[in-house]
Amino acid sequence: MFEVDPTHVQQQGRGRRSVAKARDVYFYLLEETGKSHHEIAKIGGRERSSVTCAIKRTKEAMKKEKLLNKRIESLLDIVLTTTINEPSYR
């Protein structure tokens, strides 16, 4: 959707604007799947407060940008209807 290498989303630093926006949407989707902000922070390598701000930014952008809202809702539908096996960390 954002034409961003998935590995760039979890890198430290802000990166390009497209990477930051993709990261914000990623955090939003994780929250919508039931992850806490603390869990998302661990997954994304960020502080919990950064996660909270990113999700808030995404929600605000979705209210203002109808196309973005539609794309994110489509992604969310895919995420919620797809079974993904999480890797084992044993």
mmCIF file as gemmi writes it, N, C-alpha and C atoms, coordinates in Angstrom:
data_model
loop_
_atom_site.group_PDB
_atom_site.id
_atom_site.type_symbol
_atom_site.label_atom_id
_atom_site.label_alt_id
_atom_site.label_comp_id
_atom_site.label_asym_id
_atom_site.label_entity_id
_atom_site.label_seq_id
_atom_site.pdbx_PDB_ins_code
_atom_site.Cartn_x
_atom_site.Cartn_y
_atom_site.Cartn_z
_atom_site.occupancy
_atom_site.B_iso_or_equiv
_atom_site.pdbx_formal_charge
_atom_site.auth_seq_id
_atom_site.auth_asym_id
_atom_site.pdbx_PDB_model_num
ATOM 1 N N . MET Axp A 1 ? 0.822 -1.197 0 1 0 ? 1 A 1
ATOM 2 C CA . MET Axp A 1 ? 0 0 0 1 0 ? 1 A 1
ATOM 3 C C . MET Axp A 1 ? 0.867 1.263 0 1 0 ? 1 A 1
ATOM 4 N N . PHE Axp A 2 ? 1.946 1.237 0.763 1 0 ? 2 A 1
ATOM 5 C CA . PHE Axp A 2 ? 2.807 2.423 0.863 1 0 ? 2 A 1
ATOM 6 C C . PHE Axp A 2 ? 4.1 2.273 0.069 1 0 ? 2 A 1
ATOM 7 N N . GLU Axp A 3 ? 4.261 1.112 -0.585 1 0 ? 3 A 1
ATOM 8 C CA . GLU Axp A 3 ? 5.475 0.824 -1.344 1 0 ? 3 A 1
ATOM 9 C C . GLU Axp A 3 ? 6.719 1.045 -0.486 1 0 ? 3 A 1
ATOM 10 N N . VAL Axp A 4 ? 6.694 0.432 0.691 1 0 ? 4 A 1
ATOM 11 C CA . VAL Axp A 4 ? 7.78 0.547 1.652 1 0 ? 4 A 1
ATOM 12 C C . VAL Axp A 4 ? 8.264 -0.859 1.977 1 0 ? 4 A 1
ATOM 13 N N . ASP Axp A 5 ? 9.568 -1.022 2.042 1 0 ? 5 A 1
ATOM 14 C CA . ASP Axp A 5 ? 10.137 -2.302 2.434 1 0 ? 5 A 1
ATOM 15 C C . ASP Axp A 5 ? 9.729 -2.579 3.883 1 0 ? 5 A 1
ATOM 16 N N . PRO Axp A 6 ? 9.104 -3.723 4.14 1 0 ? 6 A 1
ATOM 17 C CA . PRO Axp A 6 ? 8.643 -4.019 5.502 1 0 ? 6 A 1
ATOM 18 C C . PRO Axp A 6 ? 9.741 -3.929 6.567 1 0 ? 6 A 1
ATOM 19 N N . THR Axp A 7 ? 10.977 -4.21 6.197 1 0 ? 7 A 1
ATOM 20 C CA . THR Axp A 7 ? 12.056 -4.128 7.184 1 0 ? 7 A 1
ATOM 21 C C . THR Axp A 7 ? 12.313 -2.688 7.615 1 0 ? 7 A 1
ATOM 22 N N . HIS Axp A 8 ? 11.99 -1.724 6.762 1 0 ? 8 A 1
ATOM 23 C CA . HIS Axp A 8 ? 12.206 -0.316 7.103 1 0 ? 8 A 1
ATOM 24 C C . HIS Axp A 8 ? 11.232 0.17 8.174 1 0 ? 8 A 1
ATOM 25 N N . VAL Axp A 9 ? 10.078 -0.475 8.265 1 0 ? 9 A 1
ATOM 26 C CA . VAL Axp A 9 ? 9.053 -0.053 9.22 1 0 ? 9 A 1
ATOM 27 C C . VAL Axp A 9 ? 9.53 -0.24 10.65 1 0 ? 9 A 1
ATOM 28 N N . GLN Axp A 10 ? 10.32 -1.265 10.906 1 0 ? 10 A 1
ATOM 29 C CA . GLN Axp A 10 ? 10.768 -1.545 12.269 1 0 ? 10 A 1
ATOM 30 C C . GLN Axp A 10 ? 12.149 -0.975 12.577 1 0 ? 10 A 1
ATOM 31 N N . GLN Axp A 11 ? 12.764 -0.275 11.625 1 0 ? 11 A 1
ATOM 32 C CA . GLN Axp A 11 ? 14.068 0.317 11.883 1 0 ? 11 A 1
ATOM 33 C C . GLN Axp A 11 ? 13.94 1.519 12.799 1 0 ? 11 A 1
ATOM 34 N N . GLN Axp A 12 ? 15.011 1.793 13.52 1 0 ? 12 A 1
ATOM 35 C CA . GLN Axp A 12 ? 15.049 2.968 14.386 1 0 ? 12 A 1
ATOM 36 C C . GLN Axp A 12 ? 15.12 4.223 13.525 1 0 ? 12 A 1
ATOM 37 N N . GLY Axp A 13 ? 14.724 5.338 14.098 1 0 ? 13 A 1
ATOM 38 C CA . GLY Axp A 13 ? 14.732 6.598 13.371 1 0 ? 13 A 1
ATOM 39 C C . GLY Axp A 13 ? 13.4 6.828 12.681 1 0 ? 13 A 1
ATOM 40 N N . ARG Axp A 14 ? 13.192 8.021 12.247 1 0 ? 14 A 1
ATOM 41 C CA . ARG Axp A 14 ? 11.918 8.378 11.629 1 0 ? 14 A 1
ATOM 42 C C . ARG Axp A 14 ? 11.828 7.928 10.193 1 0 ? 14 A 1
ATOM 43 N N . GLY Axp A 15 ? 12.942 8.021 9.484 1 0 ? 15 A 1
ATOM 44 C CA . GLY Axp A 15 ? 12.944 7.589 8.09 1 0 ? 15 A 1
ATOM 45 C C . GLY Axp A 15 ? 12.157 8.541 7.204 1 0 ? 15 A 1
ATOM 46 N N . ARG Axp A 16 ? 11.919 8.081 6.001 1 0 ? 16 A 1
ATOM 47 C CA . ARG Axp A 16 ? 11.133 8.874 5.054 1 0 ? 16 A 1
ATOM 48 C C . ARG Axp A 16 ? 9.697 8.998 5.554 1 0 ? 16 A 1
ATOM 49 N N . ARG Axp A 17 ? 9.012 9.989 5.041 1 0 ? 17 A 1
ATOM 50 C CA . ARG Axp A 17 ? 7.621 10.217 5.425 1 0 ? 17 A 1
ATOM 51 C C . ARG Axp A 17 ? 6.757 8.99 5.14 1 0 ? 17 A 1
ATOM 52 N N . SER Axp A 18 ? 6.989 8.335 3.995 1 0 ? 18 A 1
ATOM 53 C CA . SER Axp A 18 ? 6.193 7.162 3.643 1 0 ? 18 A 1
ATOM 54 C C . SER Axp A 18 ? 6.44 6.022 4.629 1 0 ? 18 A 1
ATOM 55 N N . VAL Axp A 19 ? 7.669 5.899 5.12 1 0 ? 19 A 1
ATOM 56 C CA . VAL Axp A 19 ? 7.975 4.866 6.111 1 0 ? 19 A 1
ATOM 57 C C . VAL Axp A 19 ? 7.271 5.183 7.421 1 0 ? 19 A 1
ATOM 58 N N . ALA Axp A 20 ? 7.313 6.426 7.835 1 0 ? 20 A 1
ATOM 59 C CA . ALA Axp A 20 ? 6.658 6.827 9.086 1 0 ? 20 A 1
ATOM 60 C C . ALA Axp A 20 ? 5.149 6.6 9.009 1 0 ? 20 A 1
ATOM 61 N N . LYS Axp A 21 ? 4.553 6.926 7.88 1 0 ? 21 A 1
ATOM 62 C CA . LYS Axp A 21 ? 3.107 6.73 7.727 1 0 ? 21 A 1
ATOM 63 C C . LYS Axp A 21 ? 2.767 5.239 7.727 1 0 ? 21 A 1
ATOM 64 N N . ALA Axp A 22 ? 3.578 4.443 7.051 1 0 ? 22 A 1
ATOM 65 C CA . ALA Axp A 22 ? 3.36 2.996 7.035 1 0 ? 22 A 1
ATOM 66 C C . ALA Axp A 22 ? 3.479 2.43 8.45 1 0 ? 22 A 1
ATOM 67 N N . ARG Axp A 23 ? 4.446 2.92 9.208 1 0 ? 23 A 1
ATOM 68 C CA . ARG Axp A 23 ? 4.631 2.474 10.593 1 0 ? 23 A 1
ATOM 69 C C . ARG Axp A 23 ? 3.407 2.853 11.436 1 0 ? 23 A 1
ATOM 70 N N . ASP Axp A 24 ? 2.916 4.062 11.263 1 0 ? 24 A 1
ATOM 71 C CA . ASP Axp A 24 ? 1.73 4.497 12.007 1 0 ? 24 A 1
ATOM 72 C C . ASP Axp A 24 ? 0.536 3.588 11.716 1 0 ? 24 A 1
ATOM 73 N N . VAL Axp A 25 ? 0.341 3.265 10.448 1 0 ? 25 A 1
ATOM 74 C CA . VAL Axp A 25 ? -0.772 2.395 10.058 1 0 ? 25 A 1
ATOM 75 C C . VAL Axp A 25 ? -0.56 0.995 10.615 1 0 ? 25 A 1
ATOM 76 N N . TYR Axp A 26 ? 0.659 0.509 10.574 1 0 ? 26 A 1
ATOM 77 C CA . TYR Axp A 26 ? 0.999 -0.801 11.145 1 0 ? 26 A 1
ATOM 78 C C . TYR Axp A 26 ? 0.61 -0.851 12.624 1 0 ? 26 A 1
ATOM 79 N N . PHE Axp A 27 ? 0.967 0.183 13.363 1 0 ? 27 A 1
ATOM 80 C CA . PHE Axp A 27 ? 0.63 0.23 14.786 1 0 ? 27 A 1
ATOM 81 C C . PHE Axp A 27 ? -0.887 0.268 14.985 1 0 ? 27 A 1
ATOM 82 N N . TYR Axp A 28 ? -1.578 1.033 14.149 1 0 ? 28 A 1
ATOM 83 C CA . TYR Axp A 28 ? -3.035 1.102 14.225 1 0 ? 28 A 1
ATOM 84 C C . TYR Axp A 28 ? -3.65 -0.279 14.004 1 0 ? 28 A 1
ATOM 85 N N . LEU Axp A 29 ? -3.173 -0.981 12.98 1 0 ? 29 A 1
ATOM 86 C CA . LEU Axp A 29 ? -3.702 -2.314 12.682 1 0 ? 29 A 1
ATOM 87 C C . LEU Axp A 29 ? -3.433 -3.281 13.833 1 0 ? 29 A 1
ATOM 88 N N . LEU Axp A 30 ? -2.26 -3.179 14.429 1 0 ? 30 A 1
ATOM 89 C CA . LEU Axp A 30 ? -1.959 -4.04 15.572 1 0 ? 30 A 1
ATOM 90 C C . LEU Axp A 30 ? -2.915 -3.764 16.731 1 0 ? 30 A 1
ATOM 91 N N . GLU Axp A 31 ? -3.204 -2.483 16.954 1 0 ? 31 A 1
ATOM 92 C CA . GLU Axp A 31 ? -4.152 -2.14 18.027 1 0 ? 31 A 1
ATOM 93 C C . GLU Axp A 31 ? -5.535 -2.716 17.72 1 0 ? 31 A 1
ATOM 94 N N . GLU Axp A 32 ? -5.942 -2.626 16.474 1 0 ? 32 A 1
ATOM 95 C CA . GLU Axp A 32 ? -7.257 -3.13 16.079 1 0 ? 32 A 1
ATOM 96 C C . GLU Axp A 32 ? -7.358 -4.654 16.206 1 0 ? 32 A 1
ATOM 97 N N . THR Axp A 33 ? -6.227 -5.333 16.217 1 0 ? 33 A 1
ATOM 98 C CA . THR Axp A 33 ? -6.244 -6.786 16.391 1 0 ? 33 A 1
ATOM 99 C C . THR Axp A 33 ? -6.151 -7.185 17.861 1 0 ? 33 A 1
ATOM 100 N N . GLY Axp A 34 ? -6.171 -6.18 18.745 1 0 ? 34 A 1
ATOM 101 C CA . GLY Axp A 34 ? -6.225 -6.478 20.17 1 0 ? 34 A 1
ATOM 102 C C . GLY Axp A 34 ? -4.916 -6.343 20.927 1 0 ? 34 A 1
ATOM 103 N N . LYS Axp A 35 ? -3.871 -5.913 20.252 1 0 ? 35 A 1
ATOM 104 C CA . LYS Axp A 35 ? -2.589 -5.724 20.938 1 0 ? 35 A 1
ATOM 105 C C . LYS Axp A 35 ? -2.633 -4.446 21.774 1 0 ? 35 A 1
ATOM 106 N N . SER Axp A 36 ? -2.004 -4.495 22.942 1 0 ? 36 A 1
ATOM 107 C CA . SER Axp A 36 ? -1.912 -3.304 23.791 1 0 ? 36 A 1
ATOM 108 C C . SER Axp A 36 ? -0.811 -2.395 23.246 1 0 ? 36 A 1
ATOM 109 N N . HIS Axp A 37 ? -0.814 -1.153 23.675 1 0 ? 37 A 1
ATOM 110 C CA . HIS Axp A 37 ? 0.212 -0.214 23.237 1 0 ? 37 A 1
ATOM 111 C C . HIS Axp A 37 ? 1.583 -0.685 23.712 1 0 ? 37 A 1
ATOM 112 N N . HIS Axp A 38 ? 1.64 -1.302 24.876 1 0 ? 38 A 1
ATOM 113 C CA . HIS Axp A 38 ? 2.897 -1.833 25.395 1 0 ? 38 A 1
ATOM 114 C C . HIS Axp A 38 ? 3.413 -2.956 24.485 1 0 ? 38 A 1
ATOM 115 N N . GLU Axp A 39 ? 2.524 -3.853 24.071 1 0 ? 39 A 1
ATOM 116 C CA . GLU Axp A 39 ? 2.916 -4.953 23.171 1 0 ? 39 A 1
ATOM 117 C C . GLU Axp A 39 ? 3.378 -4.408 21.819 1 0 ? 39 A 1
ATOM 118 N N . ILE Axp A 40 ? 2.651 -3.426 21.311 1 0 ? 40 A 1
ATOM 119 C CA . ILE Axp A 40 ? 2.993 -2.834 20.019 1 0 ? 40 A 1
ATOM 120 C C . ILE Axp A 40 ? 4.364 -2.161 20.095 1 0 ? 40 A 1
ATOM 121 N N . ALA Axp A 41 ? 4.629 -1.494 21.207 1 0 ? 41 A 1
ATOM 122 C CA . ALA Axp A 41 ? 5.928 -0.837 21.395 1 0 ? 41 A 1
ATOM 123 C C . ALA Axp A 41 ? 7.061 -1.858 21.341 1 0 ? 41 A 1
ATOM 124 N N . LYS Axp A 42 ? 6.864 -2.999 21.961 1 0 ? 42 A 1
ATOM 125 C CA . LYS Axp A 42 ? 7.885 -4.053 21.923 1 0 ? 42 A 1
ATOM 126 C C . LYS Axp A 42 ? 8.08 -4.575 20.502 1 0 ? 42 A 1
ATOM 127 N N . ILE Axp A 43 ? 6.974 -4.818 19.805 1 0 ? 43 A 1
ATOM 128 C CA . ILE Axp A 43 ? 7.029 -5.327 18.434 1 0 ? 43 A 1
ATOM 129 C C . ILE Axp A 43 ? 7.717 -4.318 17.518 1 0 ? 43 A 1
ATOM 130 N N . GLY Axp A 44 ? 7.349 -3.046 17.668 1 0 ? 44 A 1
ATOM 131 C CA . GLY Axp A 44 ? 7.838 -2.006 16.765 1 0 ? 44 A 1
ATOM 132 C C . GLY Axp A 44 ? 9.131 -1.341 17.187 1 0 ? 44 A 1
ATOM 133 N N . GLY Axp A 45 ? 9.664 -1.715 18.354 1 0 ? 45 A 1
ATOM 134 C CA . GLY Axp A 45 ? 10.912 -1.122 18.809 1 0 ? 45 A 1
ATOM 135 C C . GLY Axp A 45 ? 10.798 0.359 19.115 1 0 ? 45 A 1
ATOM 136 N N . ARG Axp A 46 ? 9.666 0.744 19.683 1 0 ? 46 A 1
ATOM 137 C CA . ARG Axp A 46 ? 9.407 2.144 20.02 1 0 ? 46 A 1
ATOM 138 C C . ARG Axp A 46 ? 8.962 2.258 21.473 1 0 ? 46 A 1
ATOM 139 N N . GLU Axp A 47 ? 8.878 3.462 21.959 1 0 ? 47 A 1
ATOM 140 C CA . GLU Axp A 47 ? 8.323 3.732 23.282 1 0 ? 47 A 1
ATOM 141 C C . GLU Axp A 47 ? 6.802 3.65 23.188 1 0 ? 47 A 1
ATOM 142 N N . ARG Axp A 48 ? 6.165 3.305 24.301 1 0 ? 48 A 1
ATOM 143 C CA . ARG Axp A 48 ? 4.706 3.209 24.329 1 0 ? 48 A 1
ATOM 144 C C . ARG Axp A 48 ? 4.065 4.537 23.945 1 0 ? 48 A 1
ATOM 145 N N . SER Axp A 49 ? 4.621 5.637 24.412 1 0 ? 49 A 1
ATOM 146 C CA . SER Axp A 49 ? 4.05 6.953 24.096 1 0 ? 49 A 1
ATOM 147 C C . SER Axp A 49 ? 4.127 7.247 22.596 1 0 ? 49 A 1
ATOM 148 N N . SER Axp A 50 ? 5.164 6.773 21.932 1 0 ? 50 A 1
ATOM 149 C CA . SER Axp A 50 ? 5.288 6.953 20.486 1 0 ? 50 A 1
ATOM 150 C C . SER Axp A 50 ? 4.21 6.166 19.758 1 0 ? 50 A 1
ATOM 151 N N . VAL Axp A 51 ? 3.925 4.98 20.266 1 0 ? 51 A 1
ATOM 152 C CA . VAL Axp A 51 ? 2.868 4.151 19.685 1 0 ? 51 A 1
ATOM 153 C C . VAL Axp A 51 ? 1.523 4.853 19.828 1 0 ? 51 A 1
ATOM 154 N N . THR Axp A 52 ? 1.253 5.378 21.014 1 0 ? 52 A 1
ATOM 155 C CA . THR Axp A 52 ? -0.001 6.075 21.273 1 0 ? 52 A 1
ATOM 156 C C . THR Axp A 52 ? -0.162 7.258 20.319 1 0 ? 52 A 1
ATOM 157 N N . CYS Axp A 53 ? 0.899 8.043 20.131 1 0 ? 53 A 1
ATOM 158 C CA . CYS Axp A 53 ? 0.842 9.193 19.211 1 0 ? 53 A 1
ATOM 159 C C . CYS Axp A 53 ? 0.64 8.744 17.768 1 0 ? 53 A 1
ATOM 160 N N . ALA Axp A 54 ? 1.307 7.67 17.372 1 0 ? 54 A 1
ATOM 161 C CA . ALA Axp A 54 ? 1.183 7.166 16 1 0 ? 54 A 1
ATOM 162 C C . ALA Axp A 54 ? -0.245 6.726 15.707 1 0 ? 54 A 1
ATOM 163 N N . ILE Axp A 55 ? -0.846 6.035 16.654 1 0 ? 55 A 1
ATOM 164 C CA . ILE Axp A 55 ? -2.221 5.562 16.467 1 0 ? 55 A 1
ATOM 165 C C . ILE Axp A 55 ? -3.189 6.744 16.424 1 0 ? 55 A 1
ATOM 166 N N . LYS Axp A 56 ? -2.956 7.719 17.271 1 0 ? 56 A 1
ATOM 167 C CA . LYS Axp A 56 ? -3.802 8.921 17.273 1 0 ? 56 A 1
ATOM 168 C C . LYS Axp A 56 ? -3.685 9.652 15.932 1 0 ? 56 A 1
ATOM 169 N N . ARG Axp A 57 ? -2.449 9.775 15.418 1 0 ? 57 A 1
ATOM 170 C CA . ARG Axp A 57 ? -2.234 10.425 14.108 1 0 ? 57 A 1
ATOM 171 C C . ARG Axp A 57 ? -2.988 9.695 13.012 1 0 ? 57 A 1
ATOM 172 N N . THR Axp A 58 ? -2.944 8.368 13.054 1 0 ? 58 A 1
ATOM 173 C CA . THR Axp A 58 ? -3.616 7.567 12.029 1 0 ? 58 A 1
ATOM 174 C C . THR Axp A 58 ? -5.12 7.757 12.093 1 0 ? 58 A 1
ATOM 175 N N . LYS Axp A 59 ? -5.677 7.739 13.293 1 0 ? 59 A 1
ATOM 176 C CA . LYS Axp A 59 ? -7.129 7.923 13.441 1 0 ? 59 A 1
ATOM 177 C C . LYS Axp A 59 ? -7.559 9.295 12.934 1 0 ? 59 A 1
ATOM 178 N N . GLU Axp A 60 ? -6.771 10.317 13.224 1 0 ? 60 A 1
ATOM 179 C CA . GLU Axp A 60 ? -7.084 11.67 12.754 1 0 ? 60 A 1
ATOM 180 C C . GLU Axp A 60 ? -6.993 11.746 11.228 1 0 ? 60 A 1
ATOM 181 N N . ALA Axp A 61 ? -5.959 11.135 10.669 1 0 ? 61 A 1
ATOM 182 C CA . ALA Axp A 61 ? -5.792 11.142 9.217 1 0 ? 61 A 1
ATOM 183 C C . ALA Axp A 61 ? -6.934 10.397 8.536 1 0 ? 61 A 1
ATOM 184 N N . MET Axp A 62 ? -7.394 9.315 9.15 1 0 ? 62 A 1
ATOM 185 C CA . MET Axp A 62 ? -8.5 8.548 8.578 1 0 ? 62 A 1
ATOM 186 C C . MET Axp A 62 ? -9.784 9.368 8.538 1 0 ? 62 A 1
ATOM 187 N N . LYS Axp A 63 ? -9.971 10.243 9.522 1 0 ? 63 A 1
ATOM 188 C CA . LYS Axp A 63 ? -11.153 11.105 9.537 1 0 ? 63 A 1
ATOM 189 C C . LYS Axp A 63 ? -11.106 12.128 8.407 1 0 ? 63 A 1
ATOM 190 N N . LYS Axp A 64 ? -9.9 12.602 8.087 1 0 ? 64 A 1
ATOM 191 C CA . LYS Axp A 64 ? -9.735 13.668 7.097 1 0 ? 64 A 1
ATOM 192 C C . LYS Axp A 64 ? -9.574 13.156 5.67 1 0 ? 64 A 1
ATOM 193 N N . GLU Axp A 65 ? -8.969 11.981 5.519 1 0 ? 65 A 1
ATOM 194 C CA . GLU Axp A 65 ? -8.647 11.468 4.186 1 0 ? 65 A 1
ATOM 195 C C . GLU Axp A 65 ? -9.471 10.211 3.903 1 0 ? 65 A 1
ATOM 196 N N . LYS Axp A 66 ? -10.502 10.372 3.114 1 0 ? 66 A 1
ATOM 197 C CA . LYS Axp A 66 ? -11.421 9.261 2.831 1 0 ? 66 A 1
ATOM 198 C C . LYS Axp A 66 ? -10.726 8.092 2.129 1 0 ? 66 A 1
ATOM 199 N N . LEU Axp A 67 ? -9.806 8.39 1.201 1 0 ? 67 A 1
ATOM 200 C CA . LEU Axp A 67 ? -9.099 7.32 0.501 1 0 ? 67 A 1
ATOM 201 C C . LEU Axp A 67 ? -8.222 6.528 1.477 1 0 ? 67 A 1
ATOM 202 N N . LEU Axp A 68 ? -7.528 7.222 2.34 1 0 ? 68 A 1
ATOM 203 C CA . LEU Axp A 68 ? -6.707 6.546 3.34 1 0 ? 68 A 1
ATOM 204 C C . LEU Axp A 68 ? -7.579 5.683 4.239 1 0 ? 68 A 1
ATOM 205 N N . ASN Axp A 69 ? -8.699 6.216 4.663 1 0 ? 69 A 1
ATOM 206 C CA . ASN Axp A 69 ? -9.628 5.474 5.508 1 0 ? 69 A 1
ATOM 207 C C . ASN Axp A 69 ? -10.071 4.188 4.812 1 0 ? 69 A 1
ATOM 208 N N . LYS Axp A 70 ? -10.416 4.307 3.545 1 0 ? 70 A 1
ATOM 209 C CA . LYS Axp A 70 ? -10.879 3.141 2.775 1 0 ? 70 A 1
ATOM 210 C C . LYS Axp A 70 ? -9.776 2.094 2.657 1 0 ? 70 A 1
ATOM 211 N N . ARG Axp A 71 ? -8.557 2.538 2.389 1 0 ? 71 A 1
ATOM 212 C CA . ARG Axp A 71 ? -7.429 1.611 2.259 1 0 ? 71 A 1
ATOM 213 C C . ARG Axp A 71 ? -7.129 0.9 3.579 1 0 ? 71 A 1
ATOM 214 N N . ILE Axp A 72 ? -7.138 1.658 4.656 1 0 ? 72 A 1
ATOM 215 C CA . ILE Axp A 72 ? -6.845 1.054 5.96 1 0 ? 72 A 1
ATOM 216 C C . ILE Axp A 72 ? -7.946 0.086 6.356 1 0 ? 72 A 1
ATOM 217 N N . GLU Axp A 73 ? -9.189 0.444 6.104 1 0 ? 73 A 1
ATOM 218 C CA . GLU Axp A 73 ? -10.295 -0.466 6.422 1 0 ? 73 A 1
ATOM 219 C C . GLU Axp A 73 ? -10.185 -1.755 5.605 1 0 ? 73 A 1
ATOM 220 N N . SER Axp A 74 ? -9.742 -1.643 4.348 1 0 ? 74 A 1
ATOM 221 C CA . SER Axp A 74 ? -9.53 -2.834 3.521 1 0 ? 74 A 1
ATOM 222 C C . SER Axp A 74 ? -8.415 -3.699 4.087 1 0 ? 74 A 1
ATOM 223 N N . LEU Axp A 75 ? -7.328 -3.058 4.495 1 0 ? 75 A 1
ATOM 224 C CA . LEU Axp A 75 ? -6.231 -3.799 5.123 1 0 ? 75 A 1
ATOM 225 C C . LEU Axp A 75 ? -6.685 -4.489 6.4 1 0 ? 75 A 1
ATOM 226 N N . LEU Axp A 76 ? -7.459 -3.775 7.196 1 0 ? 76 A 1
ATOM 227 C CA . LEU Axp A 76 ? -7.945 -4.334 8.447 1 0 ? 76 A 1
ATOM 228 C C . LEU Axp A 76 ? -8.825 -5.546 8.185 1 0 ? 76 A 1
ATOM 229 N N . ASP Axp A 77 ? -9.657 -5.459 7.171 1 0 ? 77 A 1
ATOM 230 C CA . ASP Axp A 77 ? -10.511 -6.587 6.812 1 0 ? 77 A 1
ATOM 231 C C . ASP Axp A 77 ? -9.664 -7.8 6.438 1 0 ? 77 A 1
ATOM 232 N N . ILE Axp A 78 ? -8.607 -7.576 5.671 1 0 ? 78 A 1
ATOM 233 C CA . ILE Axp A 78 ? -7.707 -8.665 5.285 1 0 ? 78 A 1
ATOM 234 C C . ILE Axp A 78 ? -7.023 -9.253 6.517 1 0 ? 78 A 1
ATOM 235 N N . VAL Axp A 79 ? -6.534 -8.385 7.37 1 0 ? 79 A 1
ATOM 236 C CA . VAL Axp A 79 ? -5.835 -8.844 8.579 1 0 ? 79 A 1
ATOM 237 C C . VAL Axp A 79 ? -6.762 -9.659 9.476 1 0 ? 79 A 1
ATOM 238 N N . LEU Axp A 80 ? -7.971 -9.187 9.647 1 0 ? 80 A 1
ATOM 239 C CA . LEU Axp A 80 ? -8.895 -9.856 10.56 1 0 ? 80 A 1
ATOM 240 C C . LEU Axp A 80 ? -9.465 -11.154 10 1 0 ? 80 A 1
ATOM 241 N N . THR Axp A 81 ? -9.427 -11.315 8.682 1 0 ? 81 A 1
ATOM 242 C CA . THR Axp A 81 ? -9.986 -12.535 8.089 1 0 ? 81 A 1
ATOM 243 C C . THR Axp A 81 ? -8.915 -13.533 7.668 1 0 ? 81 A 1
ATOM 244 N N . THR Axp A 82 ? -7.666 -13.202 7.895 1 0 ? 82 A 1
ATOM 245 C CA . THR Axp A 82 ? -6.556 -14.076 7.538 1 0 ? 82 A 1
ATOM 246 C C . THR Axp A 82 ? -5.933 -14.655 8.795 1 0 ? 82 A 1
ATOM 247 N N . THR Axp A 83 ? -5.711 -15.945 8.792 1 0 ? 83 A 1
ATOM 248 C CA . THR Axp A 83 ? -5.039 -16.584 9.911 1 0 ? 83 A 1
ATOM 249 C C . THR Axp A 83 ? -3.549 -16.53 9.642 1 0 ? 83 A 1
ATOM 250 N N . ILE Axp A 84 ? -2.838 -15.934 10.576 1 0 ? 84 A 1
ATOM 251 C CA . ILE Axp A 84 ? -1.392 -15.82 10.445 1 0 ? 84 A 1
ATOM 252 C C . ILE Axp A 84 ? -0.755 -16.591 11.598 1 0 ? 84 A 1
ATOM 253 N N . ASN Axp A 85 ? 0.141 -17.496 11.274 1 0 ? 85 A 1
ATOM 254 C CA . ASN Axp A 85 ? 0.844 -18.24 12.305 1 0 ? 85 A 1
ATOM 255 C C . ASN Axp A 85 ? 2.011 -17.385 12.792 1 0 ? 85 A 1
ATOM 256 N N . GLU Axp A 86 ? 2.003 -17.041 14.081 1 0 ? 86 A 1
ATOM 257 C CA . GLU Axp A 86 ? 3.094 -16.263 14.64 1 0 ? 86 A 1
ATOM 258 C C . GLU Axp A 86 ? 4.298 -17.178 14.836 1 0 ? 86 A 1
ATOM 259 N N . PRO Axp A 87 ? 5.497 -16.646 14.66 1 0 ? 87 A 1
ATOM 260 C CA . PRO Axp A 87 ? 6.688 -17.477 14.825 1 0 ? 87 A 1
ATOM 261 C C . PRO Axp A 87 ? 6.85 -17.925 16.273 1 0 ? 87 A 1
ATOM 262 N N . SER Axp A 88 ? 7.411 -19.067 16.438 1 0 ? 88 A 1
ATOM 263 C CA . SER Axp A 88 ? 7.684 -19.601 17.771 1 0 ? 88 A 1
ATOM 264 C C . SER Axp A 88 ? 8.997 -19.035 18.265 1 0 ? 88 A 1
ATOM 265 N N . TYR Axp A 89 ? 9.031 -18.56 19.484 1 0 ? 89 A 1
ATOM 266 C CA . TYR Axp A 89 ? 10.248 -17.975 20.06 1 0 ? 89 A 1
ATOM 267 C C . TYR Axp A 89 ? 10.851 -18.88 21.119 1 0 ? 89 A 1
ATOM 268 N N . ARG Axp A 90 ? 10.693 -20.17 20.972 1 0 ? 90 A 1
ATOM 269 C CA . ARG Axp A 90 ? 11.225 -21.12 21.96 1 0 ? 90 A 1
ATOM 270 C C . ARG Axp A 90 ? 12.691 -21.347 21.761 1 0 ? 90 A 1
